[in-house]
Amino acid sequence: MKLCVYAPRNNDGLPPPSESISGAALLPAAVFPAMTPSSRWSKLSASFSRSSTNTCSICLATMKCGDGHAIFTAECSHSFHFHCIASNVKHGNQICPICRAKWNEIPLQSPSFKLQSDRGRITPIDWAHNNPSMTVIRRLPPPRRPNSNVIPLFHTPEPAVFNDDESLDCDSSNMKSSDTCDFRRKIKITSFPEFKSVSRLMPYDDFTVLIHIKAPVSVSGQTENENQVNSPQISQTPRAAIDLVTVLDTSGSMAGTKLALLKRAMGFVIQNLGPNDRLSVIAFSSTARRLFPLRRMSDTGKHQALQAINSLVANGGTNIAEGLRKGAKIMEDRREKNPVASIILLSDGQDTYTVHSSIRNQQNPNYHLLLPLSIHKNGISGCRIPVHTFGFGTDHDASSMHSIAEISGGTFSFIETESVIQDAFAQCIGGLLSVVVKDLQVCIDCLHPTLSLTSLRSGSYPNRVIADRRTGFIDVGDLYADEERDFLVSVNLPSDSSSNETSLLEVKCVYNDLLTKEMQTTVSEEVRVKRDEIAGKEAISIEVDRQRNRLLAADAMAEARATAERGDLGGAVSVLESCRRALSETVSAKSGDQLCVALDAELKEVQERMVSRQVYEVSGRAYVLSGMSSHSWQRATARGDSTDSSSLLRSYQTPSMTQMLSRSQTTLVASPALHRLPKPR
C-alpha cells in the first residue's frame, strides 16, 4: 500500500512475526502508537518508502527513530509526524501538503471518531486513553447523489453567529493596581512654543505650539531586567488583556518557505500571549474559514492553536475581503470583550475576487469596499478595531493593504524579506500587549480672549475645531506604554502692549486607564509666551523645528508617491530631493538632530526605490506607503528587509516593542524550527 510504519522490535531485536516485512502490506489501516523515547524501533524495508527527508514539513521539527513520535508516510512517499498530519486532516486538508497529491489513505487521530457508512470505514483499535490513538482511514468514493449538499469530510460547519468565544477569567483578569496609581501612571503633557518671546507690538498669524504627550510607563518596564528579555514567557506583570484575530493568507502563492515562516511567526505570537489573552485565526484563500473561535491562550489553548496553525496548507486564490469579513464578525459577535482588541492581516497577493474587480474598474479605487463598515475607525457601530496589515513579499497589493490600515486606524508594514516576518509580528504584538491608555482625547483651549486656532496638525488622527475656533479636539485612541505623540497647533497671536506675557493655551487629556479601569483627566500647565518691547533674534525651538521637519518629510513622501502613480518618476524624485535640501537648511538639522538625520536617510532610500518603474512597482510603492503609515500614526512599522537596521526604523519603537523584538531575534538564533509548546496538562 506504499505505506511506511515503524514497528517495535521484540527482545531478539527482530520484528515480531505478525509485523514482518512480508506482512507489511497488510497494515495500511493502522499505524502503531507513539512509544516512549527509550523504546527501540526498527524501520521497515526502504522499498516501501521513497521519502528521503528527515524533517516534518508541517512543524519543521526532525523525524528520528525513537524520538517518541509515530511517523506517517503517505502513498506519495512524503513523511510527517502522525500527530501533525492527523491535525492537518482534522482541519479539512486531505491532500499532501508538499506535492498536493490526493490521498486514498487518510490519517486520523481519534479512537472515538465515527464516520458515516457511505464516507469510509475505520479500523477499530482500543488503545489506552493516555496514548494518542492513530488510525488511517481508507477514503472510499462517495456515492453519487445528484443535487445534494455534501459537507466536506472533517470540516466543522461554522455557526451563523460567532458567539462561541471562550469566557474570560474574571478573577485572574482583575488587576491589582492600587499601588500603581502614582505619577508614573499619569499621561505627561509638555508644551513648546515656537519662540519663548516675541514682540508686544507684532501680531503673528501662524504662531506654532508643539503639544507633546507621553503615555504612562509600563508596570513591567519598572521592574524589567535583562534576564526577562530572554525569557520564553511574556512578563507576568499586570497589563490589559487582548482579543486578537489573525487573518492569514493561505493562497497558492504562499506555498513552501513563505507558509513555513508564517507558521513559525504565528508560533512565536502564540507563545507570547498570556492566559487571559484570546486568539482566533482566520485562514483565507479563495474562501475564508475560521480555524477556531476566540480562545484563551492557556497551555491547552496554545497547544490547540499551534495544531491548527500547523495544519495550514497553501492553495487557491486570494479573497482578502472575505477574510476580513469573518475577522470582523468574530469581533462583532463575541459575547465577552477584553479591554484591547485588534486584527492582524497578512497577505502576499492581491484580492482576485468580486470586490477587487469592482475596485479596479473605478478610476479612483475605493478600497473601503475591502473592509467591513463595522470596523471602520469612524464606523456607525463604533467598534474601532484597528487592522494592522502586513504586505508580504513583492507581489502584494500595497495600496489596498495601506488603505485598509488607514481606514481602520491600524498600521501598514512592508515585509520585503521573508525571513523577518517573525520580527515584524513581534514588534507589532510588543505594542499591542502593552496598551495602557484607551480612548484618549486631547482638548486644546485658547486662553487669551482674542486668540483663535488656525490649524491642528495631527497626521491620521481625527481632529476638529468648534465654530468659534477657540477649542479643538484630537481623537488619539489607544496608546502603548511609554508611547509618545507630537501635535503642532497654530494660533493667531495678537499684539499685546499691556502685558509682559501672553497666555496661549491649556491642554487637557481625558482617557481610560486600563490598569485602574477608571477615566482619568490630566491638565497641562498654561502655555505662555513672553512679550518684549522689541523683537529679538531668538532662535526657533529645536523641538518645534524637528516636528515640522517630520511633517515636511511625510508630506514630501505623500506628494512623491502621488506623482509616481501618475507615471512621473522623475518628478517624484525631484520632490524628494527638494525636501532633502530644505531639511538640510533647518536649525535642527544643522544642530545634528538625530531625527533629521533619519529623515534624510529615509528620503534617500525612497529616491533609490523610484529609479525605475520596475523598482517602484516591486518595492518602492510598498516602502513609501509603510513610511507614510509610520509617520501619520507616529507608530513603528516594519519596512523593507529589517525592523531595526537603522535609527530611522526605530524612531517610534517603544521599550515593549524593543523587548519583544529582541526576544524574537534571540529565539530565531536559538531555535530555527517552530516553537514546541508544552502539551496541556
Residue pairs with C-beta under 8 A, 6 or more apart in sequence:
1 25
1 27
1 28
1 75
1 105
2 48
2 49
2 74
2 75
2 77
3 24
3 27
3 28
3 31
3 48
3 73
3 74
3 75
3 105
3 136
4 43
4 44
4 48
4 49
4 51
4 71
4 73
4 79
5 24
5 27
5 31
5 32
5 44
5 70
5 71
5 72
5 73
6 32
6 41
6 42
6 43
6 44
6 65
6 70
6 71
7 15
7 16
7 19
7 32
7 41
7 42
7 44
8 16
8 32
8 35
8 39
8 40
8 41
8 42
9 15
9 40
9 41
9 42
10 16
13 40
15 21
15 42
15 44
19 27
21 44
21 45
24 44
24 45
24 48
28 105
28 136
28 138
29 105
29 123
29 135
29 136
29 137
29 138
30 123
30 125
30 134
30 135
30 136
31 70
31 72
31 82
31 107
31 134
31 135
31 136
32 70
32 134
33 70
33 127
33 131
33 132
33 133
33 134
34 68
34 69
34 70
34 82
34 83
34 131
34 132
34 134
35 41
35 66
35 68
36 68
37 66
37 67
37 68
39 66
40 66
41 65
41 66
43 65
48 73
49 73
49 77
49 79
50 77
51 73
51 77
51 78
51 79
53 63
53 78
53 79
54 62
54 63
54 64
55 61
55 62
55 63
56 62
56 63
56 79
56 80
56 81
56 84
57 78
57 80
57 97
57 98
57 260
58 80
58 81
58 84
58 85
58 88
58 97
58 310
58 311
59 81
59 84
59 263
59 310
59 673
59 674
59 676
60 260
60 263
60 264
60 673
60 674
61 81
61 673
61 674
61 676
63 69
63 71
63 79
63 80
63 81
69 81
69 82
69 83
70 81
70 82
70 83
70 132
70 134
71 79
71 80
71 81
71 82
72 79
72 80
72 81
72 82
72 85
72 86
72 107
72 134
72 136
73 79
74 80
74 85
74 96
74 101
74 103
74 105
75 101
75 103
75 104
75 105
76 96
76 98
76 99
76 101
76 103
78 96
78 97
78 98
78 99
80 88
80 97
82 107
82 109
82 132
82 134
83 109
83 132
83 134
83 307
84 310
85 107
86 107
86 108
86 109
86 110
86 134
87 109
87 307
87 308
87 310
87 311
88 97
88 310
88 311
88 313
89 106
89 107
89 108
89 154
89 311
90 108
90 109
90 110
90 154
90 311
91 154
91 291
91 308
91 311
92 152
92 153
92 154
92 155
92 289
93 311
93 313
94 102
94 103
94 106
94 139
94 153
94 154
95 101
95 102
95 103
95 313
96 103
97 313
100 315
103 139
104 138
104 139
105 136
105 137
105 138
105 139
106 120
106 136
106 137
106 138
106 139
106 153
107 134
107 135
107 136
107 137
108 122
108 134
108 135
108 136
108 137
109 132
109 133
109 134
109 135
110 133
110 135
111 125
111 126
111 127
111 133
111 135
113 122
113 135
114 122
115 121
115 122
115 137
115 153
118 140
118 142
118 143
119 140
119 142
119 153
120 137
120 138
120 139
120 140
120 153
121 137
121 138
121 140
122 135
122 137
123 135
123 136
125 133
125 135
127 133
139 153
142 150
151 157
155 289
158 289
158 290
161 333
162 290
162 293
162 329
162 330
162 332
162 333
162 334
163 333
163 334
163 335
164 293
165 243
165 278
165 280
165 293
165 294
165 295
165 330
165 334
165 335
165 336
166 278
166 293
166 294
166 295
166 296
166 301
167 335
167 336
168 241
168 276
168 278
168 296
168 336
168 338
169 275
169 276
169 296
172 275
172 276
173 241
173 276
173 338
175 238
175 239
175 515
176 238
177 185
177 238
177 515
177 516
177 517
180 219
180 238
180 515
180 516
181 516
184 216
184 217
184 222
185 216
185 513
185 515
185 516
186 216
186 520
186 522
187 213
187 214
187 215
187 216
187 437
187 440
187 479
187 509
187 511
187 520
187 522
188 213
188 214
188 522
189 211
189 212
189 213
189 507
189 509
189 522
189 523
189 524
190 211
190 212
190 213
190 214
190 524
191 209
191 210
191 211
191 212
191 505
191 507
191 524
191 525
191 527
192 209
192 210
192 212
192 541
192 543
192 544
193 207
193 208
193 209
193 210
193 504
193 527
193 528
193 529
193 541
193 544
194 207
194 208
194 209
194 210
194 540
194 541
194 544
195 529
195 538
195 540
195 541
196 529
196 530
196 538
196 541
197 529
197 530
197 531
197 532
197 536
197 538
198 204
198 207
198 493
198 529
198 530
198 531
198 532
198 535
199 495
199 531
199 532
199 533
199 534
199 535
200 495
200 496
200 497
200 499
200 531
200 532
200 533
201 495
201 497
202 495
202 535
203 492
203 493
203 494
203 495
204 492
204 493
205 454
205 492
206 454
206 455
206 490
206 492
207 490
207 491
207 492
207 493
207 504
207 529
208 488
208 489
208 490
208 544
208 548
209 488
209 489
209 490
209 491
209 504
209 505
209 527
209 544
210 486
210 487
210 488
210 489
210 541
210 543
210 544
210 547
211 442
211 444
211 486
211 487
211 488
211 489
211 507
212 484
212 485
212 486
212 543
213 442
213 476
213 484
213 485
213 486
213 487
213 509
214 482
214 483
214 484
214 485
215 436
215 437
215 479
215 480
215 481
215 482
215 483
215 484
216 436
216 437
216 481
216 482
216 513
217 481
217 482
218 237
218 239
218 434
218 436
218 481
218 482
218 655
218 656
219 237
219 238
219 239
219 515
220 228
220 235
220 237
220 239
220 434
220 481
220 656
221 481
221 482
221 655
221 656
223 237
224 235
224 655
224 659
228 235
228 659
229 659
229 662
229 663
229 666
230 662
230 663
230 666
231 663
232 271
232 663
232 667
233 271
233 272
234 272
234 273
234 274
234 433
236 274
238 515
239 274
239 433
239 434
239 435
239 436
239 514
239 515
240 338
240 339
240 340
240 435
240 436
240 438
240 514
240 515
241 274
241 276
241 277
241 278
241 338
241 339
241 340
242 273
242 277
242 278
242 338
242 339
242 340
242 341
242 342
242 432
242 433
242 435
243 277
243 278
243 294
243 331
243 334
243 337
243 338
243 340
243 341
243 342
244 269
244 273
244 277
244 278
244 279
244 280
244 341
244 342
244 343
244 344
244 429
244 432
245 279
245 280
245 281
245 282
245 294
245 327
245 330
245 331
245 342
245 343
245 344
246 266
246 269
246 279
246 280
246 281
246 282
246 343
246 344
246 345
246 346
247 282
247 284
247 288
247 323
247 324
247 326
247 327
247 343
247 344
247 345
247 346
248 262
248 266
248 281
248 282
248 283
248 284
248 312
248 323
248 346
249 284
249 285
249 318
249 320
249 323
249 346
249 347
249 348
249 349
249 392
250 259
250 283
250 284
250 285
250 312
250 313
250 314
250 315
250 316
251 284
251 285
251 286
251 314
251 315
251 316
251 317
251 318
251 348
251 349
252 285
252 314
252 315
252 316
252 317
253 314
253 318
253 348
253 349
253 395
254 262
254 314
254 348
255 313
255 314
255 315
256 314
257 418
258 314
258 348
258 392
258 393
258 418
259 312
259 313
259 314
261 418
261 419
261 421
261 422
262 312
262 346
262 392
262 421
263 309
263 310
263 312
263 674
264 422
264 673
264 674
264 675
265 421
265 422
265 424
265 425
266 281
266 309
266 425
267 306
267 309
267 674
267 675
267 677
268 422
268 425
268 426
268 664
268 667
268 675
269 279
269 425
269 429
270 279
270 297
270 302
270 305
270 306
270 309
270 675
270 677
271 302
271 675
271 677
272 426
272 429
272 433
272 660
272 663
273 279
273 297
273 302
273 429
273 433
274 297
274 433
275 296
275 297
275 298
275 301
276 296
276 338
277 296
277 297
277 338
277 433
278 294
278 295
278 296
278 297
278 338
279 294
279 295
279 297
279 301
279 305
280 290
280 291
280 292
280 293
280 294
280 295
280 330
281 290
281 291
281 292
281 305
281 308
281 309
282 288
282 289
282 290
282 291
282 323
282 326
282 327
282 330
283 289
283 291
283 312
283 323
284 318
284 319
284 320
284 322
284 323
284 326
285 314
285 315
285 316
285 317
285 318
285 319
286 316
286 317
286 319
286 353
287 316
287 319
287 322
288 319
288 322
288 323
288 325
288 326
289 326
290 326
290 330
291 308
291 309
291 311
292 304
292 305
292 308
293 330
294 330
294 334
295 301
295 304
295 305
297 305
298 680
299 677
299 678
299 679
299 680
299 681
300 680
302 677
303 677
303 678
303 679
303 680
304 680
306 674
306 675
306 677
310 674
317 352
317 353
318 347
318 349
318 350
318 351
318 352
318 353
319 351
319 352
319 353
320 345
320 347
320 351
320 355
320 356
320 370
320 400
320 404
321 351
321 353
321 355
321 356
321 369
321 370
322 353
323 345
324 343
324 345
324 370
324 371
324 372
324 387
324 404
325 372
327 343
327 345
327 387
328 343
328 371
328 372
328 374
328 375
328 383
328 385
329 372
331 341
331 343
331 374
331 375
331 383
331 385
332 374
332 381
332 383
339 435
339 438
339 514
340 432
340 435
340 438
340 478
340 514
341 385
342 385
342 386
342 387
342 388
342 410
342 432
343 375
343 385
343 386
343 387
343 388
343 408
343 410
344 387
344 388
344 389
344 390
344 425
344 428
345 387
345 388
345 389
345 390
345 401
345 404
346 389
346 390
346 392
346 421
347 389
347 390
347 391
347 392
347 396
347 397
347 401
348 391
348 392
348 393
348 395
348 396
349 395
349 396
349 397
350 356
350 395
350 396
350 397
350 400
351 359
351 370
351 397
351 400
355 369
355 370
356 370
356 400
358 369
359 365
359 366
359 367
359 369
359 370
359 400
365 399
365 400
367 399
367 400
367 403
367 404
367 407
368 376
368 403
368 407
370 400
370 403
370 404
371 387
371 404
371 407
371 408
373 379
373 380
373 381
374 381
374 383
375 381
375 383
375 384
375 385
375 387
375 408
376 407
376 408
377 384
377 386
377 407
377 408
377 409
377 462
377 477
378 462
384 409
384 477
385 408
386 405
386 408
386 409
386 410
386 411
386 477
386 478
387 404
387 405
387 408
387 409
387 410
388 405
388 410
388 411
388 412
388 413
388 428
389 401
389 402
389 404
389 405
389 410
389 411
389 412
389 413
390 401
390 412
390 413
390 415
390 421
390 424
390 425
390 428
390 638
391 397
391 398
391 401
391 412
391 413
391 414
391 415
391 622
391 626
392 415
392 418
392 421
393 415
393 416
393 418
394 416
394 618
394 619
394 622
396 622
398 412
398 414
398 621
398 622
398 625
398 626
399 621
399 625
401 412
401 625
402 412
402 625
402 626
402 628
402 629
404 410
404 412
405 411
405 412
405 629
406 412
406 460
406 629
406 632
409 460
409 477
411 428
411 629
411 630
411 633
411 635
411 636
411 637
412 625
412 626
412 629
412 637
413 424
413 428
413 626
413 629
413 637
413 638
413 639
414 619
414 622
414 623
414 625
414 626
414 637
414 638
414 639
414 640
415 421
415 424
415 638
416 619
416 622
416 623
416 639
416 640
416 641
417 640
417 641
417 642
420 638
420 641
420 642
420 643
422 664
422 667
422 668
423 638
423 642
423 643
423 644
423 661
423 664
423 665
423 668
424 638
424 643
425 664
426 660
426 661
426 663
426 664
427 636
427 638
427 643
427 653
427 657
427 660
427 661
428 638
429 660
430 654
430 656
430 657
430 658
430 659
430 660
430 661
431 480
431 483
431 635
431 636
431 654
431 656
431 657
432 480
433 656
433 660
434 480
434 481
434 482
434 654
434 656
434 657
435 478
435 479
435 480
435 481
435 514
436 479
436 480
436 481
436 513
436 514
436 515
437 478
437 479
437 511
437 512
437 513
437 514
438 477
438 478
438 511
438 512
438 514
439 477
439 478
439 511
439 512
440 475
440 476
440 477
440 478
440 479
440 509
440 510
440 511
441 473
441 474
441 475
441 476
441 509
441 510
441 511
442 473
442 474
442 476
442 487
442 507
442 508
442 509
443 471
443 472
443 473
443 507
443 508
443 509
443 510
444 453
444 456
444 471
444 472
444 473
444 474
444 489
444 505
444 506
444 507
445 470
445 471
445 505
445 506
445 507
445 508
446 452
446 453
446 469
446 470
446 471
446 491
446 504
446 505
447 503
447 504
447 505
447 506
447 526
447 527
448 494
448 496
448 502
448 503
448 504
450 494
451 470
451 491
451 492
451 493
451 494
451 504
451 505
452 468
452 469
452 470
452 491
452 492
453 465
453 469
453 470
453 471
453 472
453 489
453 490
453 491
454 469
454 490
454 491
454 492
455 488
455 489
455 490
456 463
456 465
456 472
456 474
456 487
456 488
456 489
456 490
457 487
457 488
457 489
457 490
457 551
458 474
458 487
459 551
459 554
459 631
459 632
459 633
459 634
460 632
460 633
461 474
461 475
461 476
461 477
461 485
461 487
461 633
462 474
462 475
463 472
463 473
463 474
463 475
464 472
464 473
465 471
465 472
465 473
466 472
472 489
474 487
476 485
479 485
479 511
480 654
480 656
480 657
481 654
481 655
481 656
482 654
482 655
482 656
483 635
483 652
483 654
484 634
485 634
486 547
486 550
486 634
488 544
488 547
488 548
488 551
489 505
491 504
491 505
493 502
493 504
493 529
496 502
496 531
499 531
500 530
500 531
501 528
501 529
501 530
501 531
502 528
502 529
502 531
503 526
503 527
503 528
504 526
504 527
504 528
504 529
505 526
505 527
506 523
506 524
506 526
506 527
507 523
507 524
507 527
508 521
508 522
508 523
508 524
509 520
509 521
509 522
509 523
510 519
510 520
510 521
511 519
511 520
512 518
512 519
512 520
513 519
513 520
539 587
540 587
542 587
542 588
542 591
542 593
545 586
545 587
545 588
546 588
546 593
546 595
546 596
548 586
549 583
549 586
549 588
549 589
549 595
549 596
549 599
550 595
550 599
550 631
551 631
552 579
552 582
552 583
553 579
553 583
553 599
553 602
553 603
553 631
554 627
554 628
554 631
554 632
556 575
556 576
556 578
556 579
556 603
557 576
557 602
557 603
557 606
557 624
557 627
557 628
557 631
558 628
559 575
560 572
560 573
560 575
560 576
560 606
560 610
560 624
561 572
561 621
561 624
561 625
561 628
563 569
563 571
563 572
563 575
564 572
564 610
564 616
564 620
564 621
565 621
567 613
569 610
569 611
569 612
569 613
569 616
572 610
573 607
573 610
573 611
576 603
576 606
576 607
576 610
577 607
579 603
580 600
580 603
580 604
583 589
583 596
583 599
583 600
583 603
584 590
584 600
586 596
588 595
588 596
589 596
589 597
589 600
594 647
595 651
597 647
598 646
598 647
598 648
598 651
599 648
601 646
601 648
602 627
602 648
605 623
605 640
605 648
606 620
606 623
606 624
606 627
609 615
609 616
609 619
609 620
609 623
609 624
610 616
610 620
619 640
623 639
623 640
626 637
626 638
626 639
627 637
627 639
629 637
630 636
630 637
630 639
630 651
630 652
634 652
635 652
636 643
636 649
636 650
636 651
636 652
636 653
636 654
636 657
638 649
639 649
642 649
643 649
643 661
644 650
644 653
644 661
650 658
653 661
667 675
